[in-house]
């Protein structure tokens, strides 16, 4: 349960920051104290009463909110996943990935 709470909190903070909201403004918009928002973002509590408001203010469907695999996997797990994906890519996508990686590296 603690892992879910912490992952939920990380995702909440990630989306809030991505939308450019400070904790102060966001907590005001969803109708809770900044202290409670901080507790939600650090995984100390769940936003039971304000989740609908969170989704509304973030302008995001619930299914997208829970898209948090990138927060759960370790860096090593992400590398292994990407290696498997790359091994299975058709040539045209492999070439595209190579060009992107080459640009990123340089």
Secondary structure, 3 states (H helix, E strand, C coil): CHHHHHHHHHHHHHHHHHCCCCHHHHHHHHCCCHHHHHHHHCCCCCCCCCHHHHHHHHCCCHHHHCCCHHHHCCHHHHHHHHHHHHHCCCHHHHHHHHHHHHHHHC
